[in-house]
């Protein structure tokens, strides 16, 4: 009886584990615009109440990367700050500007 329960229990555990597996997505292809240059050094001003610093970043202008300098932005009273970043959208890389979420 105990061996039979162990077999049934083991089978259920194996079934549960197999249902929880995920299929890995392939990595995105290389950036078609070439490598993004390293960030530039910037002098960040001291914090001011209600303002947040958005760091500078490289942006593709259709022909080459151009540097968008960092700047202060007015903060939102609620939410959290999401820094600008590059994201793969299944066809190409897109720049997601910094924003409040």
Biopython code that builds the backbone (N, CA, C, O; Angstrom):
import numpy as np
from Bio.PDB.StructureBuilder import StructureBuilder

atoms = [
    (1, "UNK", "N", (0.820, -1.189, 0.000)),
    (1, "UNK", "CA", (0.000, 0.000, 0.000)),
    (1, "UNK", "C", (0.868, 1.259, 0.000)),
    (1, "UNK", "O", (0.597, 2.205, -0.739)),
    (2, "UNK", "N", (1.920, 1.266, 0.838)),
    (2, "UNK", "CA", (2.798, 2.434, 0.900)),
    (2, "UNK", "C", (3.522, 2.620, -0.426)),
    (2, "UNK", "O", (3.638, 3.747, -0.908)),
    (3, "UNK", "N", (4.014, 1.528, -1.031)),
    (3, "UNK", "CA", (4.718, 1.642, -2.316)),
    (3, "UNK", "C", (3.783, 2.168, -3.395)),
    (3, "UNK", "O", (4.194, 2.954, -4.249)),
    (4, "UNK", "N", (2.524, 1.734, -3.356)),
    (4, "UNK", "CA", (1.558, 2.189, -4.351)),
    (4, "UNK", "C", (1.300, 3.698, -4.202)),
    (4, "UNK", "O", (1.225, 4.415, -5.199)),
    (5, "UNK", "N", (1.163, 4.178, -2.950)),
    (5, "UNK", "CA", (0.987, 5.613, -2.714)),
    (5, "UNK", "C", (2.206, 6.406, -3.157)),
    (5, "UNK", "O", (2.085, 7.503, -3.702)),
    (6, "UNK", "N", (3.375, 5.840, -2.917)),
    (6, "UNK", "CA", (4.605, 6.525, -3.320)),
    (6, "UNK", "C", (4.664, 6.675, -4.835)),
    (6, "UNK", "O", (5.086, 7.714, -5.343)),
    (7, "UNK", "N", (4.242, 5.642, -5.557)),
    (7, "UNK", "CA", (4.252, 5.701, -7.022)),
    (7, "UNK", "C", (3.257, 6.747, -7.510)),
    (7, "UNK", "O", (3.574, 7.550, -8.388)),
    (8, "UNK", "N", (2.036, 6.739, -6.932)),
    (8, "UNK", "CA", (1.016, 7.703, -7.335)),
    (8, "UNK", "C", (1.474, 9.121, -6.993)),
    (8, "UNK", "O", (1.358, 10.025, -7.821)),
    (9, "UNK", "N", (1.991, 9.321, -5.783)),
    (9, "UNK", "CA", (2.459, 10.640, -5.354)),
    (9, "UNK", "C", (3.618, 11.109, -6.229)),
    (9, "UNK", "O", (3.652, 12.263, -6.656)),
    (10, "UNK", "N", (4.559, 10.216, -6.492)),
    (10, "UNK", "CA", (5.705, 10.563, -7.347)),
    (10, "UNK", "C", (5.266, 10.950, -8.741)),
    (10, "UNK", "O", (5.815, 11.880, -9.332)),
    (11, "UNK", "N", (4.272, 10.237, -9.278)),
    (11, "UNK", "CA", (3.746, 10.566, -10.602)),
    (11, "UNK", "C", (3.082, 11.936, -10.619)),
    (11, "UNK", "O", (3.242, 12.694, -11.575)),
    (12, "UNK", "N", (2.337, 12.257, -9.564)),
    (12, "UNK", "CA", (1.696, 13.570, -9.483)),
    (12, "UNK", "C", (2.720, 14.686, -9.370)),
    (12, "UNK", "O", (2.554, 15.745, -9.976)),
    (13, "UNK", "N", (3.772, 14.461, -8.604)),
    (13, "UNK", "CA", (4.839, 15.458, -8.481)),
    (13, "UNK", "C", (5.504, 15.672, -9.834)),
    (13, "UNK", "O", (5.738, 16.812, -10.234)),
    (14, "UNK", "N", (5.810, 14.600, -10.537)),
    (14, "UNK", "CA", (6.448, 14.704, -11.852)),
    (14, "UNK", "C", (5.539, 15.440, -12.837)),
    (14, "UNK", "O", (6.011, 16.259, -13.625)),
    (15, "UNK", "N", (4.228, 15.148, -12.791)),
    (15, "UNK", "CA", (3.285, 15.815, -13.668)),
    (15, "UNK", "C", (3.229, 17.312, -13.349)),
    (15, "UNK", "O", (3.220, 18.150, -14.251)),
    (16, "UNK", "N", (3.192, 17.630, -12.069)),
    (16, "UNK", "CA", (3.164, 19.029, -11.661)),
    (16, "UNK", "C", (4.406, 19.780, -12.088)),
    (16, "UNK", "O", (4.322, 20.927, -12.526)),
    (17, "UNK", "N", (5.553, 19.146, -11.964)),
    (17, "UNK", "CA", (6.800, 19.799, -12.370)),
    (17, "UNK", "C", (6.849, 19.997, -13.869)),
    (17, "UNK", "O", (7.337, 21.023, -14.343)),
    (18, "UNK", "N", (6.350, 19.030, -14.624)),
    (18, "UNK", "CA", (6.399, 19.156, -16.079)),
    (18, "UNK", "C", (5.449, 20.239, -16.562)),
    (18, "UNK", "O", (5.720, 20.873, -17.582)),
    (19, "UNK", "N", (4.351, 20.468, -15.867)),
    (19, "UNK", "CA", (3.401, 21.508, -16.262)),
    (19, "UNK", "C", (3.946, 22.892, -15.957)),
    (19, "UNK", "O", (3.526, 23.861, -16.589)),
    (20, "UNK", "N", (4.859, 23.017, -15.017)),
    (20, "UNK", "CA", (5.379, 24.310, -14.612)),
    (20, "UNK", "C", (6.608, 24.747, -15.377)),
    (20, "UNK", "O", (7.156, 25.812, -15.092)),
    (21, "UNK", "N", (7.062, 23.958, -16.344)),
    (21, "UNK", "CA", (8.266, 24.343, -17.067)),
    (21, "UNK", "C", (7.941, 25.393, -18.123)),
    (21, "UNK", "O", (6.844, 25.396, -18.681)),
    (22, "UNK", "N", (8.864, 26.257, -18.390)),
    (22, "UNK", "CA", (8.681, 27.307, -19.385)),
    (22, "UNK", "C", (9.635, 27.070, -20.545)),
    (22, "UNK", "O", (10.724, 26.523, -20.375)),
    (23, "UNK", "N", (9.211, 27.486, -21.704)),
    (23, "UNK", "CA", (10.059, 27.370, -22.885)),
    (23, "UNK", "C", (10.818, 28.682, -23.018)),
    (23, "UNK", "O", (10.211, 29.751, -23.075)),
    (24, "UNK", "N", (12.120, 28.603, -23.067)),
    (24, "UNK", "CA", (12.952, 29.812, -23.150)),
    (24, "UNK", "C", (12.801, 30.448, -24.524)),
    (24, "UNK", "O", (12.762, 29.757, -25.542)),
    (25, "UNK", "N", (12.715, 31.771, -24.538)),
    (25, "UNK", "CA", (12.669, 32.513, -25.792)),
    (25, "UNK", "C", (14.095, 32.722, -26.287)),
    (25, "UNK", "O", (15.011, 32.903, -25.485)),
    (26, "UNK", "N", (14.286, 32.698, -27.589)),
    (26, "UNK", "CA", (15.641, 32.949, -28.096)),
    (26, "UNK", "C", (16.037, 34.385, -27.800)),
    (26, "UNK", "O", (15.175, 35.260, -27.719)),
    (27, "UNK", "N", (17.318, 34.638, -27.640)),
    (27, "UNK", "CA", (17.758, 36.009, -27.378)),
    (27, "UNK", "C", (17.507, 36.885, -28.600)),
    (27, "UNK", "O", (17.459, 36.380, -29.721)),
    (28, "UNK", "N", (17.348, 38.186, -28.399)),
    (28, "UNK", "CA", (17.149, 39.057, -29.561)),
    (28, "UNK", "C", (18.400, 39.078, -30.428)),
    (28, "UNK", "O", (19.504, 38.838, -29.940)),
    (29, "UNK", "N", (18.228, 39.364, -31.705)),
    (29, "UNK", "CA", (19.404, 39.428, -32.582)),
    (29, "UNK", "C", (20.269, 40.626, -32.206)),
    (29, "UNK", "O", (19.847, 41.487, -31.434)),
    (30, "UNK", "N", (21.466, 40.676, -32.751)),
    (30, "UNK", "CA", (22.333, 41.826, -32.456)),
    (30, "UNK", "C", (21.657, 43.124, -32.886)),
    (30, "UNK", "O", (20.851, 43.136, -33.817)),
    (31, "UNK", "N", (21.986, 44.193, -32.213)),
    (31, "UNK", "CA", (21.439, 45.497, -32.544)),
    (31, "UNK", "C", (21.819, 45.836, -33.981)),
    (31, "UNK", "O", (23.008, 45.906, -34.293)),
    (32, "UNK", "N", (20.840, 46.050, -34.871)),
    (32, "UNK", "CA", (21.170, 46.304, -36.283)),
    (32, "UNK", "C", (21.886, 47.628, -36.511)),
    (32, "UNK", "O", (22.486, 47.831, -37.566)),
    (33, "UNK", "N", (21.832, 48.529, -35.538)),
    (33, "UNK", "CA", (22.485, 49.827, -35.679)),
    (33, "UNK", "C", (23.926, 49.802, -35.197)),
    (33, "UNK", "O", (24.610, 50.825, -35.218)),
    (34, "UNK", "N", (24.378, 48.661, -34.773)),
    (34, "UNK", "CA", (25.722, 48.572, -34.222)),
    (34, "UNK", "C", (25.697, 48.792, -32.725)),
    (34, "UNK", "O", (24.658, 49.135, -32.162)),
    (35, "UNK", "N", (26.827, 48.599, -32.080)),
    (35, "UNK", "CA", (26.851, 48.732, -30.622)),
    (35, "UNK", "C", (26.585, 50.170, -30.181)),
    (35, "UNK", "O", (27.025, 51.127, -30.817)),
    (36, "UNK", "N", (25.871, 50.289, -29.100)),
    (36, "UNK", "CA", (25.601, 51.608, -28.517)),
    (36, "UNK", "C", (26.888, 52.074, -27.832)),
    (36, "UNK", "O", (27.487, 51.312, -27.073)),
    (37, "UNK", "N", (27.322, 53.310, -28.085)),
    (37, "UNK", "CA", (28.540, 53.799, -27.423)),
    (37, "UNK", "C", (28.370, 53.796, -25.900)),
    (37, "UNK", "O", (27.246, 53.810, -25.398)),
    (38, "UNK", "N", (29.478, 53.779, -25.177)),
    (38, "UNK", "CA", (29.365, 53.829, -23.712)),
    (38, "UNK", "C", (28.795, 55.175, -23.271)),
    (38, "UNK", "O", (28.973, 56.178, -23.963)),
    (39, "UNK", "N", (28.113, 55.207, -22.126)),
    (39, "UNK", "CA", (27.570, 56.481, -21.641)),
    (39, "UNK", "C", (28.674, 57.501, -21.395)),
    (39, "UNK", "O", (29.807, 57.140, -21.077)),
    (40, "UNK", "N", (28.339, 58.750, -21.542)),
    (40, "UNK", "CA", (29.288, 59.832, -21.262)),
    (40, "UNK", "C", (29.220, 60.178, -19.782)),
    (40, "UNK", "O", (28.203, 59.973, -19.119)),
    (41, "UNK", "N", (30.328, 60.705, -19.284)),
    (41, "UNK", "CA", (30.329, 61.201, -17.905)),
    (41, "UNK", "C", (29.564, 62.519, -17.873)),
    (41, "UNK", "O", (29.719, 63.366, -18.753)),
    (42, "UNK", "N", (28.745, 62.673, -16.854)),
    (42, "UNK", "CA", (27.975, 63.899, -16.690)),
    (42, "UNK", "C", (28.105, 64.397, -15.262)),
    (42, "UNK", "O", (28.251, 63.613, -14.324)),
    (43, "UNK", "N", (28.051, 65.704, -15.114)),
    (43, "UNK", "CA", (28.016, 66.296, -13.780)),
    (43, "UNK", "C", (26.550, 66.376, -13.377)),
    (43, "UNK", "O", (25.755, 67.075, -14.006)),
    (44, "UNK", "N", (26.207, 65.651, -12.322)),
    (44, "UNK", "CA", (24.825, 65.624, -11.850)),
    (44, "UNK", "C", (24.663, 66.708, -10.788)),
    (44, "UNK", "O", (25.395, 66.719, -9.799)),
    (45, "UNK", "N", (23.710, 67.618, -10.983)),
    (45, "UNK", "CA", (23.533, 68.679, -9.993)),
    (45, "UNK", "C", (22.978, 68.117, -8.686)),
    (45, "UNK", "O", (22.443, 67.009, -8.661)),
    (46, "UNK", "N", (23.107, 68.879, -7.605)),
    (46, "UNK", "CA", (22.551, 68.405, -6.336)),
    (46, "UNK", "C", (21.029, 68.280, -6.441)),
    (46, "UNK", "O", (20.391, 68.985, -7.223)),
    (47, "UNK", "N", (20.455, 67.370, -5.641)),
    (47, "UNK", "CA", (18.996, 67.170, -5.705)),
    (47, "UNK", "C", (18.233, 68.433, -5.334)),
    (47, "UNK", "O", (18.655, 69.203, -4.471)),
    (48, "UNK", "N", (17.111, 68.630, -5.998)),
    (48, "UNK", "CA", (16.188, 69.721, -5.669)),
    (48, "UNK", "C", (14.837, 69.085, -5.373)),
    (48, "UNK", "O", (14.453, 68.107, -6.015)),
    (49, "UNK", "N", (14.133, 69.626, -4.425)),
    (49, "UNK", "CA", (12.833, 69.084, -4.056)),
    (49, "UNK", "C", (11.876, 69.006, -5.236)),
    (49, "UNK", "O", (11.657, 69.999, -5.930)),
    (50, "UNK", "N", (11.311, 67.833, -5.460)),
    (50, "UNK", "CA", (10.329, 67.660, -6.526)),
    (50, "UNK", "C", (10.915, 67.405, -7.900)),
    (50, "UNK", "O", (10.162, 67.222, -8.856)),
    (51, "UNK", "N", (12.264, 67.385, -8.036)),
    (51, "UNK", "CA", (12.908, 67.132, -9.321)),
    (51, "UNK", "C", (13.754, 65.873, -9.228)),
    (51, "UNK", "O", (14.295, 65.536, -8.175)),
    (52, "UNK", "N", (13.852, 65.192, -10.353)),
    (52, "UNK", "CA", (14.673, 63.985, -10.441)),
    (52, "UNK", "C", (15.574, 64.101, -11.656)),
    (52, "UNK", "O", (15.241, 64.767, -12.636)),
    (53, "UNK", "N", (16.714, 63.445, -11.576)),
    (53, "UNK", "CA", (17.694, 63.502, -12.661)),
    (53, "UNK", "C", (17.451, 62.367, -13.636)),
    (53, "UNK", "O", (17.434, 61.199, -13.247)),
    (54, "UNK", "N", (17.263, 62.710, -14.906)),
    (54, "UNK", "CA", (17.207, 61.697, -15.956)),
    (54, "UNK", "C", (18.581, 61.670, -16.601)),
    (54, "UNK", "O", (18.973, 62.652, -17.231)),
    (55, "UNK", "N", (19.333, 60.569, -16.465)),
    (55, "UNK", "CA", (20.679, 60.516, -17.034)),
    (55, "UNK", "C", (20.652, 60.644, -18.557)),
    (55, "UNK", "O", (19.663, 60.311, -19.209)),
    (56, "UNK", "N", (21.751, 61.130, -19.098)),
    (56, "UNK", "CA", (21.878, 61.204, -20.543)),
    (56, "UNK", "C", (21.913, 59.810, -21.151)),
    (56, "UNK", "O", (22.191, 58.827, -20.463)),
    (57, "UNK", "N", (21.632, 59.735, -22.435)),
    (57, "UNK", "CA", (21.625, 58.443, -23.130)),
    (57, "UNK", "C", (21.865, 58.656, -24.621)),
    (57, "UNK", "O", (21.684, 59.754, -25.147)),
    (58, "UNK", "N", (22.271, 57.594, -25.279)),
    (58, "UNK", "CA", (22.442, 57.615, -26.724)),
    (58, "UNK", "C", (21.107, 57.293, -27.381)),
    (58, "UNK", "O", (20.378, 56.414, -26.923)),
    (59, "UNK", "N", (20.794, 58.008, -28.455)),
    (59, "UNK", "CA", (19.558, 57.758, -29.184)),
    (59, "UNK", "C", (19.884, 57.668, -30.671)),
    (59, "UNK", "O", (20.678, 58.459, -31.181)),
    (60, "UNK", "N", (19.283, 56.720, -31.361)),
    (60, "UNK", "CA", (19.485, 56.552, -32.800)),
    (60, "UNK", "C", (18.611, 57.573, -33.521)),
    (60, "UNK", "O", (17.405, 57.632, -33.279)),
    (61, "UNK", "N", (19.201, 58.377, -34.404)),
    (61, "UNK", "CA", (18.419, 59.400, -35.103)),
    (61, "UNK", "C", (18.079, 59.000, -36.544)),
    (61, "UNK", "O", (17.619, 59.833, -37.326)),
    (62, "UNK", "N", (18.298, 57.756, -36.886)),
    (62, "UNK", "CA", (18.034, 57.282, -38.243)),
    (62, "UNK", "C", (19.301, 57.115, -39.056)),
    (62, "UNK", "O", (19.306, 56.417, -40.070)),
    (63, "UNK", "N", (20.397, 57.765, -38.606)),
    (63, "UNK", "CA", (21.673, 57.689, -39.321)),
    (63, "UNK", "C", (22.829, 57.330, -38.408)),
    (63, "UNK", "O", (23.766, 56.642, -38.813)),
    (64, "UNK", "N", (22.756, 57.801, -37.173)),
    (64, "UNK", "CA", (23.828, 57.566, -36.213)),
    (64, "UNK", "C", (23.296, 57.776, -34.806)),
    (64, "UNK", "O", (22.184, 58.271, -34.621)),
    (65, "UNK", "N", (24.094, 57.397, -33.815)),
    (65, "UNK", "CA", (23.742, 57.652, -32.424)),
    (65, "UNK", "C", (24.070, 59.099, -32.077)),
    (65, "UNK", "O", (25.134, 59.606, -32.432)),
    (66, "UNK", "N", (23.160, 59.748, -31.388)),
    (66, "UNK", "CA", (23.401, 61.103, -30.881)),
    (66, "UNK", "C", (23.197, 61.080, -29.377)),
    (66, "UNK", "O", (22.365, 60.334, -28.860)),
    (67, "UNK", "N", (23.971, 61.909, -28.681)),
    (67, "UNK", "CA", (23.901, 61.955, -27.225)),
    (67, "UNK", "C", (22.797, 62.914, -26.793)),
    (67, "UNK", "O", (22.778, 64.071, -27.212)),
    (68, "UNK", "N", (21.895, 62.442, -25.970)),
    (68, "UNK", "CA", (20.858, 63.264, -25.360)),
    (68, "UNK", "C", (21.328, 63.523, -23.932)),
    (68, "UNK", "O", (21.405, 62.600, -23.121)),
    (69, "UNK", "N", (21.641, 64.782, -23.627)),
    (69, "UNK", "CA", (22.220, 65.119, -22.322)),
    (69, "UNK", "C", (21.215, 64.896, -21.196)),
    (69, "UNK", "O", (20.005, 65.030, -21.378)),
    (70, "UNK", "N", (21.755, 64.552, -20.026)),
    (70, "UNK", "CA", (20.919, 64.389, -18.849)),
    (70, "UNK", "C", (20.297, 65.712, -18.436)),
    (70, "UNK", "O", (20.828, 66.785, -18.723)),
    (71, "UNK", "N", (19.175, 65.615, -17.766)),
    (71, "UNK", "CA", (18.485, 66.839, -17.338)),
    (71, "UNK", "C", (17.545, 66.530, -16.175)),
    (71, "UNK", "O", (17.189, 65.377, -15.929)),
    (72, "UNK", "N", (17.155, 67.586, -15.469)),
    (72, "UNK", "CA", (16.217, 67.438, -14.357)),
    (72, "UNK", "C", (14.797, 67.396, -14.906)),
    (72, "UNK", "O", (14.455, 68.120, -15.840)),
    (73, "UNK", "N", (13.984, 66.540, -14.311)),
    (73, "UNK", "CA", (12.569, 66.459, -14.690)),
    (73, "UNK", "C", (11.726, 66.635, -13.436)),
    (73, "UNK", "O", (12.134, 66.263, -12.336)),
    (74, "UNK", "N", (10.555, 67.204, -13.621)),
    (74, "UNK", "CA", (9.642, 67.392, -12.495)),
    (74, "UNK", "C", (9.109, 66.025, -12.092)),
    (74, "UNK", "O", (8.676, 65.237, -12.933)),
    (75, "UNK", "N", (9.148, 65.757, -10.786)),
    (75, "UNK", "CA", (8.710, 64.470, -10.282)),
    (75, "UNK", "C", (7.207, 64.361, -10.156)),
    (75, "UNK", "O", (6.513, 65.363, -9.982)),
    (76, "UNK", "N", (6.717, 63.165, -10.243)),
    (76, "UNK", "CA", (5.304, 62.892, -10.015)),
    (76, "UNK", "C", (5.095, 62.646, -8.525)),
    (76, "UNK", "O", (5.973, 62.092, -7.863)),
    (77, "UNK", "N", (3.971, 63.040, -7.999)),
    (77, "UNK", "CA", (3.761, 62.851, -6.566)),
    (77, "UNK", "C", (3.657, 61.383, -6.153)),
    (77, "UNK", "O", (3.945, 61.052, -5.003)),
    (78, "UNK", "N", (3.259, 60.515, -7.046)),
    (78, "UNK", "CA", (3.126, 59.088, -6.723)),
    (78, "UNK", "C", (3.753, 58.269, -7.830)),
    (78, "UNK", "O", (3.958, 58.755, -8.942)),
    (79, "UNK", "N", (4.055, 57.015, -7.513)),
    (79, "UNK", "CA", (4.650, 56.127, -8.497)),
    (79, "UNK", "C", (6.146, 56.047, -8.323)),
    (79, "UNK", "O", (6.709, 56.625, -7.393)),
    (80, "UNK", "N", (6.789, 55.328, -9.225)),
    (80, "UNK", "CA", (8.245, 55.242, -9.152)),
    (80, "UNK", "C", (8.831, 55.582, -10.515)),
    (80, "UNK", "O", (8.200, 55.388, -11.554)),
    (81, "UNK", "N", (10.029, 56.083, -10.480)),
    (81, "UNK", "CA", (10.738, 56.548, -11.660)),
    (81, "UNK", "C", (11.341, 55.364, -12.402)),
    (81, "UNK", "O", (12.054, 54.558, -11.804)),
    (82, "UNK", "N", (11.068, 55.251, -13.683)),
    (82, "UNK", "CA", (11.655, 54.219, -14.528)),
    (82, "UNK", "C", (12.632, 54.922, -15.461)),
    (82, "UNK", "O", (12.234, 55.750, -16.281)),
    (83, "UNK", "N", (13.895, 54.591, -15.333)),
    (83, "UNK", "CA", (14.914, 55.224, -16.175)),
    (83, "UNK", "C", (14.735, 54.806, -17.630)),
    (83, "UNK", "O", (14.226, 53.721, -17.910)),
    (84, "UNK", "N", (15.148, 55.659, -18.546)),
    (84, "UNK", "CA", (15.091, 55.320, -19.964)),
    (84, "UNK", "C", (15.959, 54.099, -20.253)),
    (84, "UNK", "O", (16.996, 53.902, -19.620)),
    (85, "UNK", "N", (15.530, 53.288, -21.203)),
    (85, "UNK", "CA", (16.259, 52.056, -21.514)),
    (85, "UNK", "C", (15.899, 51.560, -22.912)),
    (85, "UNK", "O", (14.864, 51.925, -23.469)),
    (86, "UNK", "N", (16.775, 50.720, -23.466)),
    (86, "UNK", "CA", (16.522, 50.075, -24.749)),
    (86, "UNK", "C", (15.733, 48.804, -24.504)),
    (86, "UNK", "O", (15.998, 48.084, -23.542)),
    (87, "UNK", "N", (14.755, 48.517, -25.374)),
    (87, "UNK", "CA", (13.945, 47.310, -25.245)),
    (87, "UNK", "C", (13.760, 46.685, -26.619)),
    (87, "UNK", "O", (13.568, 47.383, -27.615)),
    (88, "UNK", "N", (13.821, 45.353, -26.658)),
    (88, "UNK", "CA", (13.578, 44.593, -27.883)),
    (88, "UNK", "C", (12.077, 44.372, -27.989)),
    (88, "UNK", "O", (11.481, 43.865, -27.039)),
    (89, "UNK", "N", (11.439, 44.727, -29.095)),
    (89, "UNK", "CA", (9.994, 44.572, -29.217)),
    (89, "UNK", "C", (9.597, 43.485, -30.216)),
    (89, "UNK", "O", (8.533, 43.579, -30.827)),
    (90, "UNK", "N", (10.411, 42.476, -30.391)),
    (90, "UNK", "CA", (10.236, 41.314, -31.272)),
    (90, "UNK", "C", (10.601, 41.606, -32.730)),
    (90, "UNK", "O", (10.678, 40.677, -33.534)),
    (91, "UNK", "N", (10.824, 42.863, -33.087)),
    (91, "UNK", "CA", (11.254, 43.191, -34.448)),
    (91, "UNK", "C", (12.537, 44.008, -34.467)),
    (91, "UNK", "O", (13.376, 43.835, -35.350)),
    (92, "UNK", "N", (12.687, 44.889, -33.501)),
    (92, "UNK", "CA", (13.865, 45.748, -33.439)),
    (92, "UNK", "C", (13.950, 46.388, -32.052)),
    (92, "UNK", "O", (13.027, 46.279, -31.245)),
    (93, "UNK", "N", (15.063, 47.048, -31.796)),
    (93, "UNK", "CA", (15.241, 47.740, -30.529)),
    (93, "UNK", "C", (14.539, 49.093, -30.586)),
    (93, "UNK", "O", (14.559, 49.770, -31.614)),
    (94, "UNK", "N", (13.931, 49.471, -29.494)),
    (94, "UNK", "CA", (13.311, 50.786, -29.382)),
    (94, "UNK", "C", (13.764, 51.433, -28.085)),
    (94, "UNK", "O", (14.015, 50.752, -27.090)),
    (95, "UNK", "N", (13.866, 52.751, -28.108)),
    (95, "UNK", "CA", (14.226, 53.484, -26.902)),
    (95, "UNK", "C", (12.945, 53.794, -26.144)),
    (95, "UNK", "O", (12.009, 54.376, -26.693)),
    (96, "UNK", "N", (12.913, 53.403, -24.892)),
    (96, "UNK", "CA", (11.784, 53.717, -24.010)),
    (96, "UNK", "C", (12.231, 54.878, -23.137)),
    (96, "UNK", "O", (13.097, 54.699, -22.280)),
    (97, "UNK", "N", (11.663, 56.064, -23.333)),
    (97, "UNK", "CA", (12.090, 57.211, -22.533)),
    (97, "UNK", "C", (11.794, 57.014, -21.046)),
    (97, "UNK", "O", (10.914, 56.239, -20.670)),
    (98, "UNK", "N", (12.527, 57.712, -20.233)),
    (98, "UNK", "CA", (12.269, 57.662, -18.799)),
    (98, "UNK", "C", (10.853, 58.160, -18.540)),
    (98, "UNK", "O", (10.356, 59.045, -19.236)),
    (99, "UNK", "N", (10.214, 57.582, -17.533)),
    (99, "UNK", "CA", (8.827, 57.965, -17.250)),
    (99, "UNK", "C", (8.440, 57.547, -15.833)),
    (99, "UNK", "O", (9.162, 56.799, -15.173)),
    (100, "UNK", "N", (7.303, 58.036, -15.385)),
    (100, "UNK", "CA", (6.744, 57.635, -14.096)),
    (100, "UNK", "C", (5.800, 56.482, -14.340)),
    (100, "UNK", "O", (5.007, 56.501, -15.281)),
    (101, "UNK", "N", (5.891, 55.469, -13.480)),
    (101, "UNK", "CA", (5.038, 54.290, -13.618)),
    (101, "UNK", "C", (4.139, 54.172, -12.403)),
    (101, "UNK", "O", (3.337, 53.242, -12.316)),
]
sb = StructureBuilder()
sb.init_structure("model")
sb.init_model(0)
sb.init_chain("A")
sb.init_seg("    ")
for serial, (resi, resn, name, xyz) in enumerate(atoms, 1):
    if name == "N":
        sb.init_residue(resn, " ", resi, " ")
    sb.init_atom(name, np.array(xyz, "f"), 0.0, 1.0, " ", f" {name:<3s}", serial, name[0])
structure = sb.get_structure()
